[in-house]
Amino acid sequence: MKRIENVVLLKVIGSCELIAAIVMFYFFSDEVPALIGGLVLLGLSANSFYQAHKCYQRQYAPKKDD
């Protein structure tokens, strides 16, 4: 159950970062520091979604018996 909570939390964090990046691009498209911050937020968002995907895969991967 703990991993599902982690997946949901990572997806919520990634969604918030993605929304913040889009807002920064929309409202501050003429300022270079805001564009760099938006790119950083996009990278963090992608990382959050990737980590959620990896966590979800680990939970449902068949366990190997050694």
C-alpha positions in Angstrom: 0.0 0.0 0.0 2.9 2.4 0.7 4.1 2.3 -2.9 0.7 3.2 -4.3 0.8 6.2 -2.0 4.2 7.1 -3.3 3.0 6.8 -6.9 0.1 9.1 -6.2 2.2 11.6 -4.4 4.8 11.6 -7.1 2.2 12.1 -9.8 0.6 15.0 -7.8 4.0 16.7 -7.4 4.8 16.2 -11.1 1.4 17.7 -12.1 2.0 20.7 -9.9 5.4 21.2 -11.3 4.1 20.9 -14.9 1.3 23.4 -14.2 3.8 25.9 -12.7 6.1 25.5 -15.7 3.3 26.2 -18.1 2.2 29.2 -16.1 5.7 30.5 -16.1 6.0 30.1 -19.9 2.7 31.7 -20.4 3.0 34.8 -18.2 6.8 35.4 -18.3 7.7 34.3 -21.8 9.8 37.5 -22.4 12.0 37.0 -19.4 15.0 34.7 -19.6 15.3 33.7 -15.9 11.6 32.7 -16.0 12.2 30.6 -19.1 15.1 28.9 -17.4 13.0 28.3 -14.3 10.3 26.8 -16.5 12.7 24.5 -18.1 14.0 23.4 -14.7 10.4 22.7 -13.6 9.7 20.7 -16.7 12.8 18.6 -16.0 11.6 18.1 -12.4 8.1 17.2 -13.6 9.5 14.6 -16.0 11.6 13.2 -13.3 8.6 12.9 -10.9 6.6 11.1 -13.5 9.5 8.8 -14.3 10.0 7.9 -10.7 6.3 7.2 -10.3 6.4 4.9 -13.3 9.4 3.1 -11.9 7.8 2.7 -8.4 4.6 1.4 -10.1 6.6 -1.1 -12.1 8.5 -2.3 -9.1 5.2 -3.0 -7.3 3.7 -5.1 -10.0 6.8 -6.8 -11.2 6.9 -10.6 -10.6 9.3 -11.5 -7.8 12.2 -13.7 -8.7 12.9 -16.7 -6.4 16.6 -17.3 -5.9 
